[in-house]
Amino acid sequence: SVLSFEATHAMRAGHVATVTEVVSDRVIKVTHANWSSGGQIERNVEVVDVSPNNDWSAVKVWYGRIGKVGTSAYPTNGFIYSAASKQQLASL
Protein backbone atom coordinates (compact mmCIF):
# COMPACT_ATOMS: atom_id res chain seq x y z
CA SER A 1 0.00 0.00 0.00
CA VAL A 2 0.92 3.66 -0.11
CA LEU A 3 0.65 6.12 2.78
CA SER A 4 -0.63 9.50 1.60
CA PHE A 5 0.37 12.62 3.56
CA GLU A 6 -1.80 15.74 3.57
CA ALA A 7 -0.46 18.93 2.05
CA THR A 8 0.83 21.31 4.73
CA HIS A 9 2.69 24.60 4.78
CA ALA A 10 5.98 22.68 4.83
CA MET A 11 4.81 20.07 2.26
CA ARG A 12 2.71 22.04 -0.19
CA ALA A 13 2.12 19.08 -2.49
CA GLY A 14 1.82 16.48 0.28
CA HIS A 15 3.91 13.34 0.24
CA VAL A 16 3.60 9.62 -0.48
CA ALA A 17 5.50 6.63 0.87
CA THR A 18 5.35 2.97 -0.15
CA VAL A 19 4.70 0.64 2.77
CA THR A 20 7.33 -2.11 2.86
CA GLU A 21 6.49 -3.78 6.19
CA VAL A 22 3.85 -3.76 8.89
CA VAL A 23 5.75 -4.00 12.17
CA SER A 24 2.79 -3.58 14.56
CA ASP A 25 -0.58 -1.84 14.83
CA ARG A 26 1.21 1.49 15.29
CA VAL A 27 4.50 1.04 13.41
CA ILE A 28 5.23 0.46 9.73
CA LYS A 29 8.28 0.73 7.53
CA VAL A 30 8.25 2.68 4.28
CA THR A 31 10.41 3.53 1.31
CA HIS A 32 10.20 7.12 0.11
CA ALA A 33 12.26 9.96 -1.30
CA ASN A 34 13.00 13.61 -0.56
CA TRP A 35 12.21 13.44 3.17
CA SER A 36 15.50 13.82 5.05
CA SER A 37 17.17 15.57 2.12
CA GLY A 38 16.29 16.38 -1.47
CA GLY A 39 16.94 13.65 -4.02
CA GLN A 40 17.67 10.98 -1.40
CA ILE A 41 15.76 7.69 -1.30
CA GLU A 42 15.30 6.17 2.14
CA ARG A 43 14.43 2.49 2.30
CA ASN A 44 12.58 0.63 5.05
CA VAL A 45 12.46 3.53 7.50
CA GLU A 46 10.10 3.66 10.46
CA VAL A 47 6.79 5.52 10.59
CA VAL A 48 4.87 5.65 13.87
CA ASP A 49 1.15 6.29 14.27
CA VAL A 50 0.75 9.06 16.87
CA SER A 51 -2.92 9.81 16.25
CA PRO A 52 -5.05 9.98 19.39
CA ASN A 53 -7.59 7.50 17.97
CA ASN A 54 -5.02 5.02 16.61
CA ASP A 55 -6.30 5.68 13.07
CA TRP A 56 -3.08 6.71 11.29
CA SER A 57 -4.33 10.29 10.80
CA ALA A 58 -1.05 11.64 12.28
CA VAL A 59 2.40 10.09 12.09
CA LYS A 60 6.02 10.68 13.00
CA VAL A 61 8.63 9.66 10.43
CA TRP A 62 12.26 8.51 10.59
CA TYR A 63 14.49 11.52 9.97
CA GLY A 64 17.96 10.65 8.71
CA ARG A 65 19.64 13.83 9.89
CA ILE A 66 19.03 12.88 13.53
CA GLY A 67 19.11 9.10 13.06
CA LYS A 68 15.73 8.40 14.63
CA VAL A 69 12.01 9.12 14.32
CA GLY A 70 11.51 12.88 14.17
CA THR A 71 9.63 14.99 16.69
CA SER A 72 7.08 16.53 14.32
CA ALA A 73 3.72 14.88 13.66
CA TYR A 74 2.38 14.99 10.09
CA PRO A 75 -1.28 14.65 9.09
CA THR A 76 -2.14 11.89 6.64
CA ASN A 77 -4.99 11.09 4.26
CA GLY A 78 -4.62 7.38 5.01
CA PHE A 79 -3.57 4.41 2.93
CA ILE A 80 -4.10 3.63 -0.74
CA TYR A 81 -4.43 -0.08 -1.48
CA SER A 82 -4.16 -1.97 -4.76
CA ALA A 83 -7.23 -3.84 -5.99
CA ALA A 84 -5.55 -7.13 -4.99
CA SER A 85 -4.93 -5.84 -1.45
CA LYS A 86 -8.58 -4.79 -1.15
CA GLN A 87 -9.67 -8.28 -2.18
CA GLN A 88 -7.34 -9.86 0.38
CA LEU A 89 -8.66 -7.56 3.13
CA ALA A 90 -12.27 -8.35 2.20
CA SER A 91 -11.62 -12.08 2.54
CA LEU A 92 -10.38 -11.77 6.15
Phi, psi and omega in degrees: 000175179235135174265124181257125178264141176292152172291138177225179177301319181281333180235080188299331180259002186080199183198155173226150179217137179275125179286127180251340180199141170260114182273316179201185179298336185239006181223132173229169170242145182225162167242130180204175182229159173064032179261298181283330174199150183302134176082355182265133174264132176245129184251136174054049178260154188280139172232132184242131175286120178242015181290143182296334181259013181055040184244013178064024178276350175213134183223158168248144189236143174309133180236110187302328183294336177249353176073025177198178177297134182290173183267342182276142175260137182243134178286145179236161173270345182114199185254148174248125182249149173288164178301320179296320179295320179299318180295319179295318178296321181294331183278353181282000000 
